[in-house]
Amino acid sequence: MTHKFPPSVGPSPVGKPIVAGHVRAGAVRGSDDYSAFYDGEGHWLIDGGVEFTERLNVLTYHVRQARWERWQTPYAPPTS
């Protein structure tokens, strides 16, 4: 599933989690919260608008625990 637009949420049509970028999580939420977004049914949106937030969303899957973990890199001001 590539080049899917507009983004959708809800049950995954392939029966597996879908991890997508290039659609800002805040846009789907309708807010300024750009942390990784999970719809509770099968879609992860991880684009956090790093050009605005200066933070990178990271999504990790822990195989042994069969669970997802989401986090953001710390804010790093420009060094110039």
N, CA, C, O and CB atoms as a CASP TS submission, in Angstrom:
PFRMAT TS
TARGET T0000
AUTHOR 0000-0000-0000
METHOD Language model
MODEL 1
PARENT N/A
ATOM      1  N   MET     1       0.845  -1.173   0.000  1.00  0.00           N
ATOM      2  CA  MET     1       0.000   0.000   0.000  1.00  0.00           C
ATOM      3  C   MET     1       0.889   1.235   0.000  1.00  0.00           C
ATOM      4  O   MET     1       1.318   1.698   1.057  1.00  0.00           O
ATOM      5  CB  MET     1      -0.961  -0.001   1.216  1.00  0.00           C
ATOM      6  N   THR     2       1.158   1.752  -1.154  1.00  0.00           N
ATOM      7  CA  THR     2       1.941   2.970  -1.246  1.00  0.00           C
ATOM      8  C   THR     2       1.130   4.042  -1.948  1.00  0.00           C
ATOM      9  O   THR     2       0.193   3.753  -2.693  1.00  0.00           O
ATOM     10  CB  THR     2       3.266   2.719  -1.984  1.00  0.00           C
ATOM     11  N   HIS     3       1.508   5.272  -1.696  1.00  0.00           N
ATOM     12  CA  HIS     3       0.851   6.419  -2.317  1.00  0.00           C
ATOM     13  C   HIS     3      -0.636   6.501  -1.991  1.00  0.00           C
ATOM     14  O   HIS     3      -1.425   6.953  -2.821  1.00  0.00           O
ATOM     15  CB  HIS     3       1.035   6.364  -3.808  1.00  0.00           C
ATOM     16  N   LYS     4      -1.029   6.068  -0.788  1.00  0.00           N
ATOM     17  CA  LYS     4      -2.439   6.111  -0.382  1.00  0.00           C
ATOM     18  C   LYS     4      -2.780   7.507   0.110  1.00  0.00           C
ATOM     19  O   LYS     4      -2.200   7.984   1.085  1.00  0.00           O
ATOM     20  CB  LYS     4      -2.737   5.058   0.720  1.00  0.00           C
ATOM     21  N   PHE     5      -3.694   8.147  -0.543  1.00  0.00           N
ATOM     22  CA  PHE     5      -4.145   9.458  -0.123  1.00  0.00           C
ATOM     23  C   PHE     5      -5.599   9.630  -0.531  1.00  0.00           C
ATOM     24  O   PHE     5      -5.950   9.240  -1.645  1.00  0.00           O
ATOM     25  CB  PHE     5      -3.262  10.572  -0.728  1.00  0.00           C
ATOM     26  N   PRO     6      -6.441  10.176   0.280  1.00  0.00           N
ATOM     27  CA  PRO     6      -6.152  10.710   1.608  1.00  0.00           C
ATOM     28  C   PRO     6      -5.932   9.596   2.626  1.00  0.00           C
ATOM     29  O   PRO     6      -6.314   8.449   2.394  1.00  0.00           O
ATOM     30  CB  PRO     6      -7.287  11.617   2.068  1.00  0.00           C
ATOM     31  N   PRO     7      -5.316   9.937   3.751  1.00  0.00           N
ATOM     32  CA  PRO     7      -5.072   8.918   4.775  1.00  0.00           C
ATOM     33  C   PRO     7      -6.386   8.412   5.363  1.00  0.00           C
ATOM     34  O   PRO     7      -7.388   9.128   5.394  1.00  0.00           O
ATOM     35  CB  PRO     7      -4.176   9.481   5.891  1.00  0.00           C
ATOM     36  N   SER     8      -6.361   7.186   5.821  1.00  0.00           N
ATOM     37  CA  SER     8      -7.553   6.636   6.460  1.00  0.00           C
ATOM     38  C   SER     8      -7.165   6.017   7.790  1.00  0.00           C
ATOM     39  O   SER     8      -6.000   5.699   8.025  1.00  0.00           O
ATOM     40  CB  SER     8      -8.244   5.591   5.550  1.00  0.00           C
ATOM     41  N   VAL     9      -8.139   5.852   8.643  1.00  0.00           N
ATOM     42  CA  VAL     9      -7.943   5.191   9.927  1.00  0.00           C
ATOM     43  C   VAL     9      -9.019   4.127  10.045  1.00  0.00           C
ATOM     44  O   VAL     9      -9.939   4.063   9.229  1.00  0.00           O
ATOM     45  CB  VAL     9      -8.001   6.209  11.129  1.00  0.00           C
ATOM     46  N   GLY    10      -8.895   3.303  11.059  1.00  0.00           N
ATOM     47  CA  GLY    10      -9.857   2.223  11.247  1.00  0.00           C
ATOM     48  C   GLY    10      -9.205   0.879  11.033  1.00  0.00           C
ATOM     49  O   GLY    10      -7.979   0.795  10.960  1.00  0.00           O
ATOM     50  N   PRO    11      -9.986  -0.167  10.931  1.00  0.00           N
ATOM     51  CA  PRO    11      -9.424  -1.503  10.762  1.00  0.00           C
ATOM     52  C   PRO    11      -8.516  -1.589   9.529  1.00  0.00           C
ATOM     53  O   PRO    11      -8.810  -1.014   8.481  1.00  0.00           O
ATOM     54  CB  PRO    11     -10.548  -2.530  10.654  1.00  0.00           C
ATOM     55  N   SER    12      -7.431  -2.306   9.678  1.00  0.00           N
ATOM     56  CA  SER    12      -6.489  -2.486   8.573  1.00  0.00           C
ATOM     57  C   SER    12      -7.084  -3.417   7.530  1.00  0.00           C
ATOM     58  O   SER    12      -7.555  -4.502   7.871  1.00  0.00           O
ATOM     59  CB  SER    12      -5.143  -3.040   9.083  1.00  0.00           C
ATOM     60  N   PRO    13      -7.070  -3.011   6.260  1.00  0.00           N
ATOM     61  CA  PRO    13      -7.632  -3.869   5.219  1.00  0.00           C
ATOM     62  C   PRO    13      -6.790  -5.109   4.939  1.00  0.00           C
ATOM     63  O   PRO    13      -7.249  -6.029   4.262  1.00  0.00           O
ATOM     64  CB  PRO    13      -7.793  -3.083   3.952  1.00  0.00           C
ATOM     65  N   VAL    14      -5.559  -5.144   5.455  1.00  0.00           N
ATOM     66  CA  VAL    14      -4.689  -6.299   5.214  1.00  0.00           C
ATOM     67  C   VAL    14      -4.530  -7.170   6.457  1.00  0.00           C
ATOM     68  O   VAL    14      -3.806  -8.165   6.423  1.00  0.00           O
ATOM     69  CB  VAL    14      -3.322  -5.832   4.738  1.00  0.00           C
ATOM     70  N   GLY    15      -5.198  -6.809   7.554  1.00  0.00           N
ATOM     71  CA  GLY    15      -5.148  -7.611   8.763  1.00  0.00           C
ATOM     72  C   GLY    15      -3.857  -7.489   9.556  1.00  0.00           C
ATOM     73  O   GLY    15      -3.619  -8.268  10.478  1.00  0.00           O
ATOM     74  N   LYS    16      -3.025  -6.520   9.204  1.00  0.00           N
ATOM     75  CA  LYS    16      -1.765  -6.277   9.912  1.00  0.00           C
ATOM     76  C   LYS    16      -1.648  -4.781  10.163  1.00  0.00           C
ATOM     77  O   LYS    16      -2.272  -3.982   9.465  1.00  0.00           O
ATOM     78  CB  LYS    16      -0.531  -6.811   9.097  1.00  0.00           C
ATOM     79  N   PRO    17      -0.844  -4.395  11.166  1.00  0.00           N
ATOM     80  CA  PRO    17      -0.681  -2.961  11.417  1.00  0.00           C
ATOM     81  C   PRO    17      -0.073  -2.256  10.199  1.00  0.00           C
ATOM     82  O   PRO    17       0.798  -2.801   9.521  1.00  0.00           O
ATOM     83  CB  PRO    17       0.204  -2.732  12.659  1.00  0.00           C
ATOM     84  N   ILE    18      -0.540  -1.057   9.942  1.00  0.00           N
ATOM     85  CA  ILE    18       0.000  -0.225   8.872  1.00  0.00           C
ATOM     86  C   ILE    18       0.718   0.946   9.524  1.00  0.00           C
ATOM     87  O   ILE    18       0.125   1.676  10.318  1.00  0.00           O
ATOM     88  CB  ILE    18      -1.128   0.268   7.892  1.00  0.00           C
ATOM     89  N   VAL    19       1.996   1.128   9.191  1.00  0.00           N
ATOM     90  CA  VAL    19       2.786   2.239   9.695  1.00  0.00           C
ATOM     91  C   VAL    19       3.016   3.183   8.529  1.00  0.00           C
ATOM     92  O   VAL    19       3.587   2.794   7.510  1.00  0.00           O
ATOM     93  CB  VAL    19       4.142   1.755  10.326  1.00  0.00           C
ATOM     94  N   ALA    20       2.576   4.410   8.677  1.00  0.00           N
ATOM     95  CA  ALA    20       2.635   5.358   7.570  1.00  0.00           C
ATOM     96  C   ALA    20       3.312   6.657   7.990  1.00  0.00           C
ATOM     97  O   ALA    20       3.227   7.088   9.140  1.00  0.00           O
ATOM     98  CB  ALA    20       1.232   5.646   7.044  1.00  0.00           C
ATOM     99  N   GLY    21       3.975   7.254   7.036  1.00  0.00           N
ATOM    100  CA  GLY    21       4.572   8.567   7.210  1.00  0.00           C
ATOM    101  C   GLY    21       4.030   9.490   6.133  1.00  0.00           C
ATOM    102  O   GLY    21       3.122   9.125   5.387  1.00  0.00           O
ATOM    103  N   HIS    22       4.582  10.662   6.060  1.00  0.00           N
ATOM    104  CA  HIS    22       4.235  11.668   5.052  1.00  0.00           C
ATOM    105  C   HIS    22       2.836  12.243   5.210  1.00  0.00           C
ATOM    106  O   HIS    22       2.372  12.989   4.348  1.00  0.00           O
ATOM    107  CB  HIS    22       4.366  11.075   3.689  1.00  0.00           C
ATOM    108  N   VAL    23       2.170  11.909   6.283  1.00  0.00           N
ATOM    109  CA  VAL    23       0.913  12.567   6.660  1.00  0.00           C
ATOM    110  C   VAL    23       1.092  12.939   8.119  1.00  0.00           C
ATOM    111  O   VAL    23       1.210  12.063   8.976  1.00  0.00           O
ATOM    112  CB  VAL    23      -0.375  11.632   6.427  1.00  0.00           C
ATOM    113  N   ARG    24       1.113  14.222   8.406  1.00  0.00           N
ATOM    114  CA  ARG    24       1.376  14.652   9.777  1.00  0.00           C
ATOM    115  C   ARG    24       0.293  14.154  10.729  1.00  0.00           C
ATOM    116  O   ARG    24      -0.901  14.295  10.469  1.00  0.00           O
ATOM    117  CB  ARG    24       1.476  16.176   9.847  1.00  0.00           C
ATOM    118  N   ALA    25       0.737  13.574  11.828  1.00  0.00           N
ATOM    119  CA  ALA    25      -0.182  13.037  12.832  1.00  0.00           C
ATOM    120  C   ALA    25      -1.124  14.117  13.345  1.00  0.00           C
ATOM    121  O   ALA    25      -2.300  13.847  13.589  1.00  0.00           O
ATOM    122  CB  ALA    25       0.598  12.424  13.997  1.00  0.00           C
ATOM    123  N   GLY    26      -0.624  15.328  13.510  1.00  0.00           N
ATOM    124  CA  GLY    26      -1.466  16.422  13.987  1.00  0.00           C
ATOM    125  C   GLY    26      -2.601  16.753  13.034  1.00  0.00           C
ATOM    126  O   GLY    26      -3.681  17.159  13.464  1.00  0.00           O
ATOM    127  N   ALA    27      -2.357  16.580  11.738  1.00  0.00           N
ATOM    128  CA  ALA    27      -3.402  16.853  10.750  1.00  0.00           C
ATOM    129  C   ALA    27      -4.547  15.854  10.885  1.00  0.00           C
ATOM    130  O   ALA    27      -5.713  16.221  10.739  1.00  0.00           O
ATOM    131  CB  ALA    27      -2.822  16.806   9.324  1.00  0.00           C
ATOM    132  N   VAL    28      -4.223  14.607  11.161  1.00  0.00           N
ATOM    133  CA  VAL    28      -5.259  13.586  11.340  1.00  0.00           C
ATOM    134  C   VAL    28      -6.008  13.823  12.645  1.00  0.00           C
ATOM    135  O   VAL    28      -7.225  13.650  12.713  1.00  0.00           O
ATOM    136  CB  VAL    28      -4.642  12.169  11.325  1.00  0.00           C
ATOM    137  N   ARG    29      -5.269  14.221  13.684  1.00  0.00           N
ATOM    138  CA  ARG    29      -5.898  14.517  14.976  1.00  0.00           C
ATOM    139  C   ARG    29      -6.717  15.804  14.934  1.00  0.00           C
ATOM    140  O   ARG    29      -7.679  15.967  15.684  1.00  0.00           O
ATOM    141  CB  ARG    29      -4.837  14.622  16.064  1.00  0.00           C
ATOM    142  N   GLY    30      -6.323  16.713  14.047  1.00  0.00           N
ATOM    143  CA  GLY    30      -6.957  18.022  14.020  1.00  0.00           C
ATOM    144  C   GLY    30      -6.472  18.904  15.153  1.00  0.00           C
ATOM    145  O   GLY    30      -7.217  19.733  15.676  1.00  0.00           O
ATOM    146  N   SER    31      -5.193  18.713  15.534  1.00  0.00           N
ATOM    147  CA  SER    31      -4.630  19.485  16.642  1.00  0.00           C
ATOM    148  C   SER    31      -3.147  19.751  16.393  1.00  0.00           C
ATOM    149  O   SER    31      -2.605  19.384  15.350  1.00  0.00           O
ATOM    150  CB  SER    31      -4.828  18.742  17.987  1.00  0.00           C
ATOM    151  N   ASP    32      -2.506  20.388  17.356  1.00  0.00           N
ATOM    152  CA  ASP    32      -1.070  20.649  17.282  1.00  0.00           C
ATOM    153  C   ASP    32      -0.254  19.537  17.925  1.00  0.00           C
ATOM    154  O   ASP    32       0.950  19.703  18.118  1.00  0.00           O
ATOM    155  CB  ASP    32      -0.746  21.971  17.945  1.00  0.00           C
ATOM    156  N   ASP    33      -0.866  18.423  18.258  1.00  0.00           N
ATOM    157  CA  ASP    33      -0.154  17.284  18.836  1.00  0.00           C
ATOM    158  C   ASP    33       0.421  16.453  17.695  1.00  0.00           C
ATOM    159  O   ASP    33      -0.316  15.781  16.974  1.00  0.00           O
ATOM    160  CB  ASP    33      -1.099  16.420  19.745  1.00  0.00           C
ATOM    161  N   TYR    34       1.738  16.501  17.536  1.00  0.00           N
ATOM    162  CA  TYR    34       2.387  15.806  16.429  1.00  0.00           C
ATOM    163  C   TYR    34       3.081  14.516  16.857  1.00  0.00           C
ATOM    164  O   TYR    34       3.878  13.965  16.097  1.00  0.00           O
ATOM    165  CB  TYR    34       3.386  16.718  15.777  1.00  0.00           C
ATOM    166  N   SER    35       2.789  14.026  18.061  1.00  0.00           N
ATOM    167  CA  SER    35       3.370  12.749  18.471  1.00  0.00           C
ATOM    168  C   SER    35       2.770  11.625  17.625  1.00  0.00           C
ATOM    169  O   SER    35       1.724  11.806  17.001  1.00  0.00           O
ATOM    170  CB  SER    35       3.126  12.489  19.988  1.00  0.00           C
ATOM    171  N   ALA    36       3.427  10.470  17.605  1.00  0.00           N
ATOM    172  CA  ALA    36       2.936   9.340  16.813  1.00  0.00           C
ATOM    173  C   ALA    36       1.484   9.047  17.181  1.00  0.00           C
ATOM    174  O   ALA    36       1.106   9.088  18.352  1.00  0.00           O
ATOM    175  CB  ALA    36       3.820   8.082  17.035  1.00  0.00           C
ATOM    176  N   PHE    37       0.691   8.755  16.175  1.00  0.00           N
ATOM    177  CA  PHE    37      -0.745   8.562  16.353  1.00  0.00           C
ATOM    178  C   PHE    37      -1.119   7.117  16.064  1.00  0.00           C
ATOM    179  O   PHE    37      -0.743   6.569  15.028  1.00  0.00           O
ATOM    180  CB  PHE    37      -1.539   9.514  15.444  1.00  0.00           C
ATOM    181  N   TYR    38      -1.859   6.502  16.976  1.00  0.00           N
ATOM    182  CA  TYR    38      -2.409   5.170  16.746  1.00  0.00           C
ATOM    183  C   TYR    38      -3.914   5.278  16.864  1.00  0.00           C
ATOM    184  O   TYR    38      -4.430   5.815  17.844  1.00  0.00           O
ATOM    185  CB  TYR    38      -1.831   4.115  17.756  1.00  0.00           C
ATOM    186  N   ASP    39      -4.616   4.772  15.870  1.00  0.00           N
ATOM    187  CA  ASP    39      -6.076   4.902  15.868  1.00  0.00           C
ATOM    188  C   ASP    39      -6.771   3.829  16.695  1.00  0.00           C
ATOM    189  O   ASP    39      -7.995   3.849  16.822  1.00  0.00           O
ATOM    190  CB  ASP    39      -6.592   4.850  14.455  1.00  0.00           C
ATOM    191  N   GLY    40      -6.012   2.894  17.260  1.00  0.00           N
ATOM    192  CA  GLY    40      -6.593   1.845  18.090  1.00  0.00           C
ATOM    193  C   GLY    40      -7.069   0.633  17.314  1.00  0.00           C
ATOM    194  O   GLY    40      -7.524  -0.345  17.908  1.00  0.00           O
ATOM    195  N   GLU    41      -6.969   0.687  15.989  1.00  0.00           N
ATOM    196  CA  GLU    41      -7.482  -0.415  15.177  1.00  0.00           C
ATOM    197  C   GLU    41      -6.510  -0.968  14.145  1.00  0.00           C
ATOM    198  O   GLU    41      -6.753  -2.048  13.608  1.00  0.00           O
ATOM    199  CB  GLU    41      -8.701   0.027  14.484  1.00  0.00           C
ATOM    200  N   GLY    42      -5.437  -0.281  13.853  1.00  0.00           N
ATOM    201  CA  GLY    42      -4.522  -0.840  12.864  1.00  0.00           C
ATOM    202  C   GLY    42      -3.636   0.137  12.130  1.00  0.00           C
ATOM    203  O   GLY    42      -2.798  -0.287  11.333  1.00  0.00           O
ATOM    204  N   HIS    43      -3.787   1.437  12.368  1.00  0.00           N
ATOM    205  CA  HIS    43      -2.981   2.426  11.656  1.00  0.00           C
ATOM    206  C   HIS    43      -2.107   3.242  12.617  1.00  0.00           C
ATOM    207  O   HIS    43      -2.601   3.804  13.594  1.00  0.00           O
ATOM    208  CB  HIS    43      -3.888   3.360  10.853  1.00  0.00           C
ATOM    209  N   TRP    44      -0.820   3.296  12.330  1.00  0.00           N
ATOM    210  CA  TRP    44       0.118   4.177  13.007  1.00  0.00           C
ATOM    211  C   TRP    44       0.509   5.266  12.027  1.00  0.00           C
ATOM    212  O   TRP    44       0.879   4.966  10.892  1.00  0.00           O
ATOM    213  CB  TRP    44       1.372   3.400  13.528  1.00  0.00           C
ATOM    214  N   LEU    45       0.437   6.509  12.433  1.00  0.00           N
ATOM    215  CA  LEU    45       0.944   7.631  11.641  1.00  0.00           C
ATOM    216  C   LEU    45       2.092   8.229  12.437  1.00  0.00           C
ATOM    217  O   LEU    45       1.910   8.661  13.576  1.00  0.00           O
ATOM    218  CB  LEU    45      -0.186   8.710  11.333  1.00  0.00           C
ATOM    219  N   ILE    46       3.281   8.254  11.831  1.00  0.00           N
ATOM    220  CA  ILE    46       4.456   8.659  12.607  1.00  0.00           C
ATOM    221  C   ILE    46       5.090   9.962  12.142  1.00  0.00           C
ATOM    222  O   ILE    46       6.084  10.390  12.729  1.00  0.00           O
ATOM    223  CB  ILE    46       5.481   7.580  12.558  1.00  0.00           C
ATOM    224  N   ASP    47       4.558  10.604  11.118  1.00  0.00           N
ATOM    225  CA  ASP    47       5.145  11.870  10.670  1.00  0.00           C
ATOM    226  C   ASP    47       4.774  12.950  11.673  1.00  0.00           C
ATOM    227  O   ASP    47       3.604  13.304  11.813  1.00  0.00           O
ATOM    228  CB  ASP    47       4.658  12.252   9.231  1.00  0.00           C
ATOM    229  N   GLY    48       5.767  13.466  12.361  1.00  0.00           N
ATOM    230  CA  GLY    48       5.514  14.460  13.404  1.00  0.00           C
ATOM    231  C   GLY    48       5.793  15.876  12.982  1.00  0.00           C
ATOM    232  O   GLY    48       5.815  16.769  13.829  1.00  0.00           O
ATOM    233  N   GLY    49       6.011  16.122  11.682  1.00  0.00           N
ATOM    234  CA  GLY    49       6.291  17.480  11.243  1.00  0.00           C
ATOM    235  C   GLY    49       7.586  18.005  11.827  1.00  0.00           C
ATOM    236  O   GLY    49       7.624  19.095  12.397  1.00  0.00           O
ATOM    237  N   VAL    50       8.651  17.223  11.682  1.00  0.00           N
ATOM    238  CA  VAL    50       9.939  17.576  12.282  1.00  0.00           C
ATOM    239  C   VAL    50      10.408  18.968  11.858  1.00  0.00           C
ATOM    240  O   VAL    50      11.148  19.623  12.592  1.00  0.00           O
ATOM    241  CB  VAL    50      10.992  16.542  11.905  1.00  0.00           C
ATOM    242  N   GLU    51       9.986  19.418  10.686  1.00  0.00           N
ATOM    243  CA  GLU    51      10.390  20.756  10.249  1.00  0.00           C
ATOM    244  C   GLU    51       9.759  21.851  11.102  1.00  0.00           C
ATOM    245  O   GLU    51      10.239  22.985  11.109  1.00  0.00           O
ATOM    246  CB  GLU    51      10.016  20.964   8.790  1.00  0.00           C
ATOM    247  N   PHE    52       8.681  21.520  11.825  1.00  0.00           N
ATOM    248  CA  PHE    52       8.034  22.471  12.730  1.00  0.00           C
ATOM    249  C   PHE    52       8.392  22.197  14.186  1.00  0.00           C
ATOM    250  O   PHE    52       8.644  23.127  14.952  1.00  0.00           O
ATOM    251  CB  PHE    52       6.522  22.421  12.552  1.00  0.00           C
ATOM    252  N   THR    53       8.413  20.933  14.564  1.00  0.00           N
ATOM    253  CA  THR    53       8.579  20.560  15.971  1.00  0.00           C
ATOM    254  C   THR    53      10.025  20.353  16.378  1.00  0.00           C
ATOM    255  O   THR    53      10.344  20.416  17.565  1.00  0.00           O
ATOM    256  CB  THR    53       7.811  19.313  16.257  1.00  0.00           C
ATOM    257  N   GLU    54      10.903  20.109  15.423  1.00  0.00           N
ATOM    258  CA  GLU    54      12.314  19.799  15.657  1.00  0.00           C
ATOM    259  C   GLU    54      12.468  18.561  16.550  1.00  0.00           C
ATOM    260  O   GLU    54      13.435  18.431  17.300  1.00  0.00           O
ATOM    261  CB  GLU    54      13.026  21.004  16.297  1.00  0.00           C
ATOM    262  N   ARG    55      11.493  17.665  16.447  1.00  0.00           N
ATOM    263  CA  ARG    55      11.521  16.379  17.139  1.00  0.00           C
ATOM    264  C   ARG    55      11.184  15.302  16.123  1.00  0.00           C
ATOM    265  O   ARG    55      10.420  15.535  15.187  1.00  0.00           O
ATOM    266  CB  ARG    55      10.523  16.349  18.351  1.00  0.00           C
ATOM    267  N   LEU    56      11.752  14.138  16.313  1.00  0.00           N
ATOM    268  CA  LEU    56      11.505  13.021  15.407  1.00  0.00           C
ATOM    269  C   LEU    56      10.715  11.949  16.141  1.00  0.00           C
ATOM    270  O   LEU    56      11.109  11.512  17.222  1.00  0.00           O
ATOM    271  CB  LEU    56      12.836  12.443  14.856  1.00  0.00           C
ATOM    272  N   ASN    57       9.610  11.528  15.560  1.00  0.00           N
ATOM    273  CA  ASN    57       8.839  10.431  16.147  1.00  0.00           C
ATOM    274  C   ASN    57       9.538   9.112  15.861  1.00  0.00           C
ATOM    275  O   ASN    57      10.019   8.877  14.753  1.00  0.00           O
ATOM    276  CB  ASN    57       7.389  10.411  15.595  1.00  0.00           C
ATOM    277  N   VAL    58       9.588   8.264  16.866  1.00  0.00           N
ATOM    278  CA  VAL    58      10.197   6.948  16.735  1.00  0.00           C
ATOM    279  C   VAL    58       9.182   5.914  17.206  1.00  0.00           C
ATOM    280  O   VAL    58       8.557   6.077  18.254  1.00  0.00           O
ATOM    281  CB  VAL    58      11.532   6.849  17.552  1.00  0.00           C
ATOM    282  N   LEU    59       9.024   4.861  16.432  1.00  0.00           N
ATOM    283  CA  LEU    59       8.101   3.783  16.767  1.00  0.00           C
ATOM    284  C   LEU    59       8.915   2.500  16.846  1.00  0.00           C
ATOM    285  O   LEU    59       9.607   2.138  15.894  1.00  0.00           O
ATOM    286  CB  LEU    59       6.935   3.662  15.713  1.00  0.00           C
ATOM    287  N   THR    60       8.833   1.820  17.972  1.00  0.00           N
ATOM    288  CA  THR    60       9.598   0.597  18.202  1.00  0.00           C
ATOM    289  C   THR    60       8.634  -0.551  18.474  1.00  0.00           C
ATOM    290  O   THR    60       7.660  -0.394  19.210  1.00  0.00           O
ATOM    291  CB  THR    60      10.594   0.773  19.384  1.00  0.00           C
ATOM    292  N   TYR    61       8.914  -1.702  17.876  1.00  0.00           N
ATOM    293  CA  TYR    61       8.112  -2.890  18.172  1.00  0.00           C
ATOM    294  C   TYR    61       8.982  -3.857  18.962  1.00  0.00           C
ATOM    295  O   TYR    61      10.056  -4.253  18.506  1.00  0.00           O
ATOM    296  CB  TYR    61       7.565  -3.560  16.860  1.00  0.00           C
ATOM    297  N   HIS    62       8.513  -4.236  20.148  1.00  0.00           N
ATOM    298  CA  HIS    62       9.228  -5.176  21.011  1.00  0.00           C
ATOM    299  C   HIS    62       8.685  -6.578  20.742  1.00  0.00           C
ATOM    300  O   HIS    62       7.562  -6.900  21.130  1.00  0.00           O
ATOM    301  CB  HIS    62       9.075  -4.791  22.528  1.00  0.00           C
ATOM    302  N   VAL    63       9.467  -7.387  20.093  1.00  0.00           N
ATOM    303  CA  VAL    63       9.010  -8.706  19.651  1.00  0.00           C
ATOM    304  C   VAL    63       8.658  -9.603  20.834  1.00  0.00           C
ATOM    305  O   VAL    63       7.597 -10.227  20.842  1.00  0.00           O
ATOM    306  CB  VAL    63      10.081  -9.377  18.792  1.00  0.00           C
ATOM    307  N   ARG    64       9.527  -9.672  21.823  1.00  0.00           N
ATOM    308  CA  ARG    64       9.276 -10.586  22.957  1.00  0.00           C
ATOM    309  C   ARG    64       8.009 -10.231  23.732  1.00  0.00           C
ATOM    310  O   ARG    64       7.286 -11.113  24.197  1.00  0.00           O
ATOM    311  CB  ARG    64      10.465 -10.573  23.909  1.00  0.00           C
ATOM    312  N   GLN    65       7.750  -8.940  23.865  1.00  0.00           N
ATOM    313  CA  GLN    65       6.548  -8.511  24.596  1.00  0.00           C
ATOM    314  C   GLN    65       5.351  -8.313  23.659  1.00  0.00           C
ATOM    315  O   GLN    65       4.233  -8.093  24.123  1.00  0.00           O
ATOM    316  CB  GLN    65       6.831  -7.207  25.357  1.00  0.00           C
ATOM    317  N   ALA    66       5.578  -8.389  22.361  1.00  0.00           N
ATOM    318  CA  ALA    66       4.537  -8.166  21.347  1.00  0.00           C
ATOM    319  C   ALA    66       3.803  -6.846  21.599  1.00  0.00           C
ATOM    320  O   ALA    66       2.574  -6.806  21.663  1.00  0.00           O
ATOM    321  CB  ALA    66       3.531  -9.339  21.339  1.00  0.00           C
ATOM    322  N   ARG    67       4.582  -5.767  21.739  1.00  0.00           N
ATOM    323  CA  ARG    67       3.976  -4.466  21.987  1.00  0.00           C
ATOM    324  C   ARG    67       4.736  -3.365  21.270  1.00  0.00           C
ATOM    325  O   ARG    67       5.929  -3.485  20.989  1.00  0.00           O
ATOM    326  CB  ARG    67       3.923  -4.180  23.481  1.00  0.00           C
ATOM    327  N   TRP    68       4.017  -2.287  20.982  1.00  0.00           N
ATOM    328  CA  TRP    68       4.577  -1.108  20.341  1.00  0.00           C
ATOM    329  C   TRP    68       4.934  -0.071  21.401  1.00  0.00           C
ATOM    330  O   TRP    68       4.280   0.024  22.440  1.00  0.00           O
ATOM    331  CB  TRP    68       3.586  -0.519  19.310  1.00  0.00           C
ATOM    332  N   GLU    69       5.972   0.698  21.126  1.00  0.00           N
ATOM    333  CA  GLU    69       6.345   1.821  21.990  1.00  0.00           C
ATOM    334  C   GLU    69       6.591   3.025  21.100  1.00  0.00           C
ATOM    335  O   GLU    69       7.285   2.921  20.088  1.00  0.00           O
ATOM    336  CB  GLU    69       7.612   1.491  22.862  1.00  0.00           C
ATOM    337  N   ARG    70       6.028   4.161  21.469  1.00  0.00           N
ATOM    338  CA  ARG    70       6.251   5.380  20.703  1.00  0.00           C
ATOM    339  C   ARG    70       6.938   6.408  21.578  1.00  0.00           C
ATOM    340  O   ARG    70       6.652   6.514  22.771  1.00  0.00           O
ATOM    341  CB  ARG    70       4.924   5.936  20.149  1.00  0.00           C
ATOM    342  N   TRP    71       7.845   7.164  20.983  1.00  0.00           N
ATOM    343  CA  TRP    71       8.533   8.222  21.702  1.00  0.00           C
ATOM    344  C   TRP    71       9.041   9.250  20.704  1.00  0.00           C
ATOM    345  O   TRP    71       9.029   9.014  19.496  1.00  0.00           O
ATOM    346  CB  TRP    71       9.694   7.653  22.551  1.00  0.00           C
ATOM    347  N   GLN    72       9.489  10.393  21.215  1.00  0.00           N
ATOM    348  CA  GLN    72      10.032  11.457  20.392  1.00  0.00           C
ATOM    349  C   GLN    72      11.444  11.756  20.844  1.00  0.00           C
ATOM    350  O   GLN    72      11.771  11.648  22.026  1.00  0.00           O
ATOM    351  CB  GLN    72       9.152  12.719  20.461  1.00  0.00           C
ATOM    352  N   THR    73      12.282  12.137  19.884  1.00  0.00           N
ATOM    353  CA  THR    73      13.608  12.598  20.252  1.00  0.00           C
ATOM    354  C   THR    73      13.452  13.909  21.006  1.00  0.00           C
ATOM    355  O   THR    73      12.474  14.628  20.798  1.00  0.00           O
ATOM    356  CB  THR    73      14.524  12.768  18.999  1.00  0.00           C
ATOM    357  N   PRO    74      14.400  14.233  21.879  1.00  0.00           N
ATOM    358  CA  PRO    74      14.305  15.506  22.608  1.00  0.00           C
ATOM    359  C   PRO    74      14.463  16.688  21.654  1.00  0.00           C
ATOM    360  O   PRO    74      15.077  16.575  20.592  1.00  0.00           O
ATOM    361  CB  PRO    74      15.376  15.577  23.721  1.00  0.00           C
ATOM    362  N   TYR    75      13.895  17.820  22.058  1.00  0.00           N
ATOM    363  CA  TYR    75      14.056  19.041  21.284  1.00  0.00           C
ATOM    364  C   TYR    75      15.529  19.410  21.253  1.00  0.00           C
ATOM    365  O   TYR    75      16.197  19.395  22.287  1.00  0.00           O
ATOM    366  CB  TYR    75      13.205  20.197  21.875  1.00  0.00           C
ATOM    367  N   ALA    76      16.029  19.735  20.097  1.00  0.00           N
ATOM    368  CA  ALA    76      17.423  20.140  19.946  1.00  0.00           C
ATOM    369  C   ALA    76      17.459  21.467  19.189  1.00  0.00           C
ATOM    370  O   ALA    76      17.207  21.496  17.985  1.00  0.00           O
ATOM    371  CB  ALA    76      18.258  19.040  19.201  1.00  0.00           C
ATOM    372  N   PRO    77      17.766  22.552  19.875  1.00  0.00           N
ATOM    373  CA  PRO    77      17.812  23.846  19.174  1.00  0.00           C
ATOM    374  C   PRO    77      18.912  23.838  18.108  1.00  0.00           C
ATOM    375  O   PRO    77      19.888  23.097  18.229  1.00  0.00           O
ATOM    376  CB  PRO    77      18.051  25.005  20.182  1.00  0.00           C
ATOM    377  N   PRO    78      18.756  24.654  17.075  1.00  0.00           N
ATOM    378  CA  PRO    78      19.786  24.719  16.019  1.00  0.00           C
ATOM    379  C   PRO    78      21.143  25.088  16.619  1.00  0.00           C
ATOM    380  O   PRO    78      21.228  25.841  17.589  1.00  0.00           O
ATOM    381  CB  PRO    78      19.387  25.751  14.926  1.00  0.00           C
ATOM    382  N   THR    79      22.187  24.546  16.026  1.00  0.00           N
ATOM    383  CA  THR    79      23.548  24.778  16.550  1.00  0.00           C
ATOM    384  C   THR    79      24.301  25.829  15.770  1.00  0.00           C
ATOM    385  O   THR    79      25.496  26.012  16.005  1.00  0.00           O
ATOM    386  CB  THR    79      24.339  23.493  16.539  1.00  0.00           C
ATOM    387  N   SER    80      23.666  26.519  14.862  1.00  0.00           N
ATOM    388  CA  SER    80      24.395  27.519  14.058  1.00  0.00           C
ATOM    389  C   SER    80      24.480  28.860  14.759  1.00  0.00           C
ATOM    390  O   SER    80      25.058  29.803  14.220  1.00  0.00           O
ATOM    391  CB  SER    80      23.727  27.700  12.703  1.00  0.00           C
TER
END
